[in-house]
Amino acid sequence: MKRLLFFALALLLAGACKHVSDTDTNRVVLTGIDTTKKPGDDFFMYANGIWYDTAQIPPSQTGVGSYSFMNFPQRIRLQAILDSISGSTHPAGSIEQKVGDFYASGMDTTAINKRGYEPIKPVLARIDAVTDIALLLKLVADEQKSGDGSIIGFSVGPDDKHSTVNIAQFYQAGIGLPERDYYFKTDSSTLAIQKAYKTYLTRLFELTGTDAAAAQKNATVTYDIEKQLANAHRTNIELRNVKANYNKLAVAALSKKHANLRWTTLLNDLGVKADSVNVGQPAYYDKLNTLVKSVPINDWKVYLKANALTNYSKFLSQPFVDASFAYTKILTGQAVKKTRAEEMTQAVDGSLGQALAQLYVKKYFPEDAKKRMAVLVDNLEKAFEARINKLDWMSDSTKAKAKEKLFAFTEKIGYPDRWRDYSKVDVKRDAYFENRLSANKNDYLYSLAKVGKPVDRTEWFTTPPTVTAYNNPPLNEIVFPAGILQSPYFNLYADDALNYGGIGMVIGHEITHSFDDQGAQYDKVGNVTNWWKKSDYDKFKAKTQQVIDQYNSFTVLDSMHVKGALTVGENTADIAGVAIAYDAFKLTDQGKDTTKLDGFTPDQRFFISIARIWRVKTKDEFMRMYVNTNPHSPAKWRVNGPLMNFTPFYKAFNVQPGDKLYKPETARITVW
């Protein structure tokens, strides 16, 4: 029924669309192109070179351009809304009152600075009162409810084997550096980050009255505990193993296995009522069970104080904020702190996101955009279906299952049909720290209430103003928030070449995530189960290995390499996303035409649009962290990687042997 509705809508809108001409005043003019560059050598720099060479990264940012860095100008929009709302009085309990007073409380730095670290003194006192393992774990559970997570990683989500029901999930936690390898690598940049982190911990203790020598000792104690925990962590690449992360265990069995963790009591203190839970990374909890007993209780108290201080530092007075930034500066290369207004805008978006989103959507998101997106999504799904039908490596039986999954997609566009309720968040204009804790506690209770309950398939896992898109395999859904539905991704008035090369590529990318190395393990209803014929799956794995091998060869910052095994899912989705978007573009009138606009053919405009949506420039420090921790390839390789594997790109820009991006046709990777 839904697909028929989209098809009817597509016909209606297609008939209403006017032909884009060279004199169309709404036409998007392509800029930033460096025609001195050869498209076949580096298409990213060809399409973006002039922009890249002149773009300035704002001192308060780690990068500039498209995708996640578009959230900076988005925050300016949101900040304007908050500046306006916070300057007026609104009915108590209204969304305007909550977001306005929350923002105003964070902007009142005079009051925040006057309080110093007084807001967390009760937490530090409770830590001081810990005398044994039982009290240690009780405090850990209590603090988890306020957003002060430490050695227990807890969340709630669909059971991977029974995706209609939510289950309590426990995952590896307990470390302060970005991921486990930062504790063990010995290159100069990592050593500098380790040093900065220890300095940060030392400074936090000093700010609470600890003398310099004791503060440094406390930092060492904390770091040593974290390093022991990190040693039991899976790597980011190992965490991609979907089946290894599913370990549904009876609470009774866990209690016997981990006597020191007292699982029954721990779950009760967390408020979790369940006979079984999923332990994503069992080795971590095996290690933790040993450490809670072998590490002296006084050392654990030091660790918990450090953890509380780092978690709450940005909620406290300026010296704590400064200490946090001094570490961030080394980690990411960010030159100066964000403005207080930007920080508080992020805080409101994080704590009351769907309340703020309602105000954003009213002001910035036209309903016509949602309608045109529905057409684009439907056309991309049709194109993907056609590509499945043509696959020469997949049997008919597996193709049928793949199409069943495709047809079962839920598509979410713009914003939720039902907004989240924040009535239980208590917001006062003069209590920033307490406002943050109230929002954290509300988030915890919101999540906790889902344990053992049916999965809500209408729920959103990002805020609508955020520039992002996502695929959620357990719900078999693709989601495109209002934030990404703007230029360069989407423009209601742009020609199809730009929209299909922009948001069309993103749609194709998200569709493919249901069929990448992880998503392919979920069936049409979101259960991890084998729906593949074995010989087909073996061929699929061989193709994804080609993707891994190719991306391993790509260099970043002259010496670093893209981590092919970490980024394989995103790279597979990029390669297929381009192909699916191109096929869908060919269904449009412009896609069937050859008329040039601004000197570019429709196909050329399509490929330039792909390069524009990854138009990003970053600090080197940020890029190093990105390559180490992020499952996406750097922007340059999100352009050049897929295109060097796509034959229509070769034809559009006359890519020839000898060009740096050239690969023989038999070596071009096609997965989907």
C-alpha positions in Angstrom: 0.0 0.0 0.0 2.8 2.4 1.0 4.7 1.7 -2.2 1.6 2.3 -4.3 1.0 5.6 -2.6 4.6 6.7 -3.2 4.3 5.6 -6.9 1.2 7.7 -7.3 2.8 10.6 -5.7 5.9 10.3 -7.9 3.7 10.4 -11.0 1.9 13.4 -9.7 5.0 15.4 -8.9 6.9 14.3 -12.0 4.0 15.7 -14.1 4.2 18.9 -12.2 8.0 19.4 -12.5 9.1 22.0 -15.0 12.0 21.4 -17.3 15.2 23.1 -16.0 16.6 25.4 -18.6 19.9 27.4 -18.8 17.9 30.5 -17.9 16.1 29.1 -14.9 16.6 31.6 -12.1 16.2 28.9 -9.4 19.1 26.9 -10.9 21.9 26.0 -8.5 25.2 27.3 -10.0 28.2 25.0 -9.2 31.1 26.8 -7.6 34.4 25.9 -6.1 35.5 23.8 -9.0 39.2 23.8 -9.9 39.3 23.2 -13.6 43.2 23.1 -13.5 42.9 19.7 -11.8 42.3 16.6 -13.8 39.1 14.8 -12.8 40.6 11.4 -13.4 43.5 12.2 -11.0 41.7 13.5 -7.9 38.0 14.2 -8.4 37.6 15.4 -4.9 40.0 18.3 -5.5 38.7 18.9 -9.0 35.2 19.5 -7.8 36.2 21.2 -4.5 39.7 22.5 -5.1 39.1 26.3 -5.2 36.8 26.0 -2.2 39.3 23.8 -0.3 42.2 26.1 -0.9 40.4 29.2 0.3 38.2 27.7 3.1 39.1 28.8 6.6 38.3 26.5 9.5 36.7 28.7 12.3 39.0 28.7 15.3 36.3 27.2 17.5 35.8 24.2 15.1 37.9 21.2 14.0 36.7 21.4 10.4 34.5 23.2 8.0 32.2 22.2 5.1 29.5 19.6 4.6 28.1 16.7 6.5 28.7 16.8 10.3 30.4 20.2 10.0 27.2 21.7 8.7 25.9 21.3 12.3 27.9 24.4 13.1 25.7 26.7 10.9 22.8 24.7 12.1 23.6 25.6 15.7 23.6 29.2 14.7 20.0 28.8 13.5 19.1 27.0 16.7 20.9 29.6 18.7 18.8 32.4 17.1 15.7 30.5 18.1 17.0 30.1 21.7 18.1 33.7 22.0 14.6 34.8 21.0 12.7 32.3 23.2 14.9 32.7 26.3 14.3 36.5 26.3 10.6 36.1 27.0 8.4 34.6 29.7 6.4 31.5 28.7 3.8 29.3 30.4 5.3 26.9 32.9 5.9 23.5 31.4 5.6 24.7 27.8 8.4 23.7 25.4 9.3 27.4 25.0 9.7 27.6 28.8 11.8 24.5 29.1 14.2 25.1 26.2 14.4 28.9 26.9 15.1 28.6 30.6 17.5 25.6 30.1 19.5 27.8 27.6 19.3 30.8 29.9 20.6 28.9 32.9 23.6 27.7 30.9 24.3 31.2 29.6 24.4 32.6 33.2 28.1 32.0 33.6 28.3 34.5 36.6 26.0 32.2 38.6 27.7 29.1 37.4 31.2 30.4 38.2 30.1 31.5 41.7 29.1 27.9 42.5 32.5 26.5 41.5 32.4 22.8 42.0 29.8 23.0 44.8 27.2 21.1 42.6 29.2 17.9 42.6 30.4 18.0 46.2 27.5 15.6 47.2 28.7 13.1 44.6 32.3 13.3 45.9 31.1 12.9 49.4 29.2 9.7 48.5 32.3 8.4 46.9 34.3 9.1 50.0 31.7 7.1 52.0 32.3 3.9 49.9 34.0 1.2 52.1 33.5 -2.0 50.1 32.6 -3.6 46.8 28.9 -3.6 47.5 28.8 0.2 48.2 31.1 0.7 45.2 28.6 -1.0 42.8 25.6 0.7 44.5 27.2 4.1 43.8 28.1 3.1 40.2 24.4 2.2 39.6 23.0 5.3 41.3 25.3 7.6 39.3 24.4 5.8 36.0 20.9 7.1 36.5 22.2 10.7 36.5 24.3 10.3 33.3 27.6 9.7 35.2 28.4 6.4 33.6 31.6 4.7 34.6 32.5 1.0 34.7 29.0 -0.2 33.7 27.9 0.4 30.1 24.1 0.1 30.0 21.5 0.7 27.3 18.2 -0.6 26.1 17.4 -1.8 22.6 15.8 -4.5 20.4 16.8 -8.1 21.1 18.8 -9.1 18.0 17.1 -12.5 17.9 13.6 -11.2 18.9 13.6 -7.7 17.4 10.0 -6.9 18.5 11.0 -6.7 22.1 13.5 -4.5 23.9 16.2 -6.0 26.1 18.7 -4.6 28.7 22.1 -4.4 27.0 25.5 -4.2 28.8 28.6 -3.2 26.9 32.3 -2.4 27.6 33.0 0.9 29.3 35.2 2.5 31.9 37.8 4.4 29.8 38.4 8.1 29.2 40.4 8.1 26.0 38.6 7.7 22.7 39.1 4.0 22.4 41.3 1.1 23.8 44.2 1.5 21.4 45.0 5.0 22.7 46.3 3.3 25.9 48.8 1.1 24.0 50.1 2.9 21.0 53.5 4.6 21.3 53.6 7.0 18.3 54.3 10.6 19.1 50.8 12.0 18.5 49.2 9.3 20.8 51.8 9.8 23.5 51.0 13.6 23.4 47.3 12.7 23.8 48.0 10.4 26.8 50.1 13.1 28.4 47.3 15.7 27.9 44.7 13.4 29.3 46.8 12.8 32.5 47.4 16.5 32.8 43.6 17.0 32.5 42.9 14.5 35.3 45.6 16.1 37.5 44.1 19.6 36.9 40.6 18.4 37.8 41.8 17.1 41.2 43.7 20.3 41.8 40.5 22.3 41.2 38.8 20.4 44.0 41.5 21.3 46.5 43.9 18.4 46.1 47.6 19.4 46.3 49.7 19.0 43.1 51.6 15.9 44.1 48.5 14.1 45.3 46.6 15.2 42.2 49.2 13.8 39.9 49.2 10.5 41.9 45.4 10.3 41.6 45.7 10.9 37.8 48.2 8.0 37.6 45.9 5.7 39.7 43.0 6.5 37.4 44.9 6.0 34.2 46.3 2.7 35.4 42.8 1.4 36.2 41.5 2.6 32.8 44.4 0.9 31.0 43.6 -2.4 32.7 39.9 -2.0 31.6 41.0 -1.0 28.1 43.0 -4.2 27.9 39.8 -6.2 28.1 38.0 -4.1 25.4 37.4 -5.3 21.9 38.9 -3.1 19.2 36.6 -1.0 17.0 37.1 -3.5 14.2 36.2 -6.4 16.5 33.1 -4.5 17.6 31.8 -4.8 14.0 31.1 -8.5 14.6 27.3 -8.5 15.1 27.0 -12.1 16.3 29.9 -11.8 18.8 28.1 -8.8 20.3 25.0 -10.9 21.0 25.4 -12.9 24.2 22.0 -13.2 25.9 22.6 -14.6 29.3 20.4 -15.5 32.3 20.9 -13.2 35.2 21.2 -16.2 37.5 24.1 -17.6 35.4 25.8 -14.2 35.3 25.5 -14.0 39.1 27.3 -17.3 39.5 30.0 -16.4 36.9 30.6 -12.9 38.3 30.2 -13.2 42.0 32.0 -9.9 42.7 29.6 -8.0 40.4 26.5 -9.2 42.2 24.4 -9.0 39.1 21.0 -9.5 40.8 21.6 -6.6 43.2 23.3 -4.5 40.4 20.2 -4.8 38.2 17.9 -4.0 41.0 19.9 -0.9 41.8 19.7 0.1 38.2 16.0 -0.5 38.2 16.1 -3.2 35.6 13.6 -6.0 36.0 14.7 -8.9 33.7 15.5 -12.6 33.9 18.1 -12.3 31.1 20.2 -9.5 29.6 22.6 -9.1 26.6 26.2 -8.8 27.5 27.8 -7.4 24.3 31.5 -7.9 25.3 31.7 -10.6 28.0 35.5 -10.4 28.4 35.2 -6.9 29.7 32.9 -8.0 32.5 35.1 -11.0 33.2 37.9 -8.6 33.7 35.8 -6.1 35.7 34.7 -9.0 38.0 38.4 -9.5 38.8 39.3 -5.9 39.1 36.6 -4.8 41.5 38.3 -7.1 44.0 41.9 -6.9 43.1 42.1 -3.1 42.9 42.2 -1.5 46.3 38.9 0.2 47.3 40.7 3.5 47.8 42.0 3.4 44.3 38.5 2.8 43.0 37.3 5.8 44.9 40.0 7.9 43.2 38.9 6.5 39.8 35.2 7.3 40.5 36.0 10.9 41.5 38.0 11.3 38.3 35.1 9.9 36.3 32.6 12.2 37.9 34.8 15.2 37.4 35.3 14.5 33.7 31.6 13.7 33.2 30.5 16.9 34.9 33.3 19.3 34.1 31.5 21.2 31.4 28.5 21.8 33.7 30.8 23.5 36.3 32.7 26.8 36.6 35.1 28.2 34.1 38.3 26.6 35.4 36.7 23.2 34.9 35.6 24.1 31.4 39.1 25.4 30.6 40.7 22.2 31.8 38.4 20.2 29.6 39.2 22.3 26.6 43.0 22.1 27.2 42.7 18.4 26.6 40.3 18.7 23.7 42.7 21.1 22.0 45.4 18.4 21.9 43.0 15.6 21.0 41.2 17.4 18.1 43.3 20.4 17.1 40.4 22.8 17.9 42.1 26.2 18.4 39.7 28.1 20.7 36.7 27.2 22.7 33.3 27.3 21.2 31.2 30.3 22.2 29.1 29.8 25.3 26.0 30.2 23.1 27.1 27.4 20.8 27.9 25.2 23.7 24.5 25.8 25.3 22.7 25.3 22.0 24.4 21.9 21.8 23.4 21.3 25.4 19.7 22.0 24.7 19.8 19.9 21.6 21.2 17.0 23.5 19.0 17.3 26.6 15.7 18.6 25.1 16.3 17.8 21.5 12.8 17.1 20.3 11.3 20.1 22.1 13.8 22.4 20.4 13.2 20.5 17.1 9.5 21.5 17.1 10.5 25.1 17.0 13.1 24.5 14.3 10.8 22.5 12.0 8.1 25.2 12.1 10.7 27.8 11.0 12.9 26.0 8.6 11.4 22.8 7.2 8.8 23.1 4.4 6.4 20.2 3.9 7.0 20.3 0.2 10.6 19.0 0.9 9.1 16.0 2.7 6.9 15.2 -0.3 9.8 15.4 -2.8 12.0 13.3 -0.5 9.3 10.6 -0.5 9.6 10.5 -4.3 13.4 10.3 -4.2 13.3 7.5 -1.7 10.8 5.5 -3.7 12.8 5.9 -6.9 16.0 4.8 -5.1 14.3 1.7 -3.8 13.1 0.9 -7.3 16.6 1.3 -8.6 18.0 -0.9 -5.9 15.4 -3.6 -6.7 16.5 -3.5 -10.3 20.2 -3.9 -9.3 19.3 -6.9 -7.2 17.5 -8.5 -10.2 20.7 -8.0 -12.3 23.2 -9.4 -9.9 25.2 -12.2 -11.5 26.6 -13.5 -8.3 23.4 -14.1 -6.3 20.9 -16.9 -6.7 17.2 -16.3 -7.3 16.2 -17.6 -3.8 18.5 -15.1 -2.0 17.4 -12.3 -4.4 13.8 -13.0 -3.3 14.8 -12.6 0.3 16.8 -9.5 -0.3 13.8 -7.9 -2.1 11.5 -8.9 0.7 13.7 -7.0 3.1 13.9 -4.0 0.8 10.1 -3.9 0.5 9.8 -4.0 4.3 11.7 -0.8 4.8 10.3 1.9 7.1 11.2 5.4 5.8 11.3 8.3 8.1 11.6 11.8 6.7 12.0 15.2 8.4 10.7 14.7 11.9 8.7 12.2 14.0 4.9 11.8 13.7 4.8 12.0 17.5 7.1 14.2 19.6 8.8 13.1 22.7 7.3 14.2 26.1 9.7 16.2 28.4 7.1 16.9 31.1 9.2 15.1 33.7 12.3 17.3 33.1 12.3 20.0 35.8 13.9 23.2 34.3 14.7 26.3 36.4 16.2 29.4 35.0 18.8 29.6 37.8 20.0 26.0 38.1 22.0 24.9 35.2 23.7 21.9 36.8 20.4 20.6 38.2 18.7 21.1 34.8 21.4 18.9 33.2 20.9 16.2 35.8 17.1 16.4 35.5 17.4 15.8 31.7 19.9 13.0 32.2 17.6 11.3 34.7 14.7 11.7 32.4 16.7 10.1 29.6 17.6 7.2 31.8 14.0 6.6 32.9 12.8 6.9 29.3 15.2 4.2 28.3 14.6 2.0 31.4 10.9 1.9 30.8 11.5 0.1 27.5 13.0 -3.0 29.0 10.9 -6.0 28.2 8.4 -3.9 26.3 7.5 -4.0 22.5 9.8 -2.0 20.3 8.4 1.4 19.3 9.1 1.5 15.6 8.1 5.2 15.4 11.0 6.3 17.7 13.8 8.5 16.4 17.4 8.2 17.5 18.6 11.6 16.4 17.2 15.1 16.7 15.5 16.4 13.5 17.8 19.5 13.1 20.9 17.3 13.0 22.7 17.0 9.7 22.9 13.2 9.5 21.0 10.2 8.2 21.0 6.6 9.5 20.0 3.1 8.9 18.8 1.1 11.9 19.0 -2.7 11.1 17.0 -4.0 14.1 14.1 -1.8 12.9 14.9 -2.2 9.2 14.5 1.5 8.8 16.1 4.5 7.0 15.9 7.9 8.5 16.5 11.4 7.0 16.1 14.2 9.5 15.1 17.7 8.4 18.7 18.9 9.1 20.2 17.1 6.1 17.4 18.2 3.8 19.2 21.4 2.7 21.9 22.4 0.3 24.3 20.8 -0.8 22.3 17.6 -0.1 18.9 18.7 -1.1 17.3 21.7 -2.7 13.6 21.8 -3.5 14.4 24.0 -6.5 17.5 22.2 -7.8 17.7 20.1 -10.9 17.5 16.4 -10.5 21.2 15.9 -11.2 22.1 17.7 -8.1 19.4 16.2 -5.9 20.1 12.6 -7.0 23.9 13.1 -6.7 23.3 14.8 -3.3 20.6 13.4 -1.1 20.0 10.6 -3.6 23.5 9.3 -2.9 22.8 9.5 0.8 19.5 7.6 0.4 21.3 4.9 -1.6 24.0 4.8 1.0 21.5 4.2 3.8 19.5 1.6 1.8 22.7 -0.3 1.3 23.5 -0.4 5.0 20.8 -3.0 5.3 22.9 -5.1 2.9 26.5 -4.3 4.1 28.7 -6.6 6.1 26.6 -6.0 9.3 23.2 -5.1 8.0 23.1 -8.2 5.8 23.0 -10.3 8.9 19.5 -8.9 9.8 16.3 -10.2 8.2 13.3 -8.1 7.0 12.0 -7.7 10.6 15.3 -7.0 12.2 16.3 -10.3 13.6 19.9 -11.6 13.3 19.4 -14.7 11.3 20.7 -16.3 8.1 18.5 -15.6 5.1 21.3 -16.2 2.6 22.2 -19.2 0.6 25.7 -20.2 1.8 27.4 -19.9 -1.6 25.9 -16.5 -2.1 27.1 -15.3 1.3 30.6 -16.6 0.5 30.6 -14.5 -2.7 29.3 -11.5 -0.8 32.1 -11.8 1.8 34.7 -12.1 -1.0 33.4 -8.8 -2.5 33.5 -7.0 0.8 37.0 -8.2 1.3 37.9 -6.5 -2.0 36.5 -3.3 -0.5 38.6 -3.8 2.6 41.8 -4.4 0.6 41.2 -1.4 -1.7 40.6 1.1 1.1 43.5 -0.2 3.1 45.7 1.2 0.3 44.3 4.8 0.6 46.6 7.2 2.5 45.7 10.0 4.8 48.1 12.8 6.0 50.9 11.2 3.9 51.5 8.3 6.3 48.3 7.1 7.9 46.1 4.6 6.0 42.3 4.2 6.0 41.4 1.2 8.1 39.6 -0.9 5.6 38.2 -3.4 8.1 36.8 -0.6 10.3 35.2 1.3 7.4 34.0 -1.6 5.2 30.3 -1.1 6.0 30.4 2.6 5.1 32.6 2.1 2.1 30.3 -0.6 0.7 27.4 1.8 1.3 29.3 4.6 -0.5 30.1 2.4 -3.5 26.6 1.1 -3.9 25.0 4.4 -2.9 26.5 6.1 -6.0 25.4 3.4 -8.3 21.8 3.2 -7.0 21.5 7.0 -7.1 22.8 7.1 -10.7 20.3 4.4 -11.8 17.5 6.3 -10.1 18.7 9.6 -11.8 18.4 7.8 -15.1 14.7 7.4 -14.5 14.2 11.2 -14.6 13.8 13.3 -17.7 17.1 15.1 -17.0 18.8 11.8 -16.5 17.8 10.7 -20.0 18.9 14.0 -21.5 22.3 15.4 -22.5 21.6 19.1 -22.4 24.4 21.0 -20.6 23.8 23.5 -17.8 26.7 25.9 -17.1 28.9 23.8 -19.4 28.3 20.5 -17.6 26.3 17.5 -18.9 23.6 16.1 -16.5 25.9 13.2 -15.7 28.8 15.5 -14.9 26.5 17.6 -12.6 25.4 14.4 -10.9 29.0 13.4 -10.1 30.0 16.9 -9.1 27.1 16.9 -6.7 28.4 13.8 -5.1 31.8 15.5 -4.5 30.1 18.6 -3.1 28.3 16.7 -0.3 31.6 15.6 1.0 33.2 19.0 0.7 35.1 19.0 4.0 38.4 20.4 5.3 39.6 19.4 8.8 42.4 19.9 11.3 45.2 17.3 11.1 44.7 16.4 14.7 41.0 15.8 14.2 41.7 13.7 11.1 44.1 11.4 13.1 41.4 10.8 15.7 38.8 10.3 12.9 40.8 7.6 11.1 41.5 5.8 14.4 37.9 5.9 15.6 35.4 6.6 12.9 33.8 3.9 10.7 33.6 6.4 7.8 36.4 7.0 5.4 37.8 10.6 5.2 35.8 12.9 2.8 38.3 12.6 0.0 38.0 8.9 -0.2 34.2 9.0 0.1 34.4 10.7 -3.3 37.4 9.1 -5.1 36.9 5.6 -3.7 33.4 5.0 -5.0 34.0 6.9 -8.3 37.1 5.0 -9.3 34.9 1.9 -9.2 32.0 3.3 -11.2 32.2 3.0 -15.0 29.7 5.8 -15.8 32.0 8.3 -14.0 34.8 7.3 -16.4 32.6 8.0 -19.4 31.3 11.3 -18.0 34.8 12.7 -17.4 36.8 10.7 -20.0 39.0 9.0 -17.4 41.8 7.2 -19.2 44.6 4.7 -18.4 47.4 6.7 -16.7 45.0 8.8 -14.7 45.5 8.2 -10.9 41.9 7.1 -10.3 41.9 4.8 -13.3 41.3 1.1 -12.7 40.7 -1.5 -15.4 37.1 -2.4 -15.7 37.6 -5.9 -14.4 39.2 -4.4 -11.3 36.3 -2.1 -10.5 34.5 -3.3 -7.4 30.7 -3.8 -7.6 29.0 -5.3 -4.5 25.4 -4.4 -5.2 
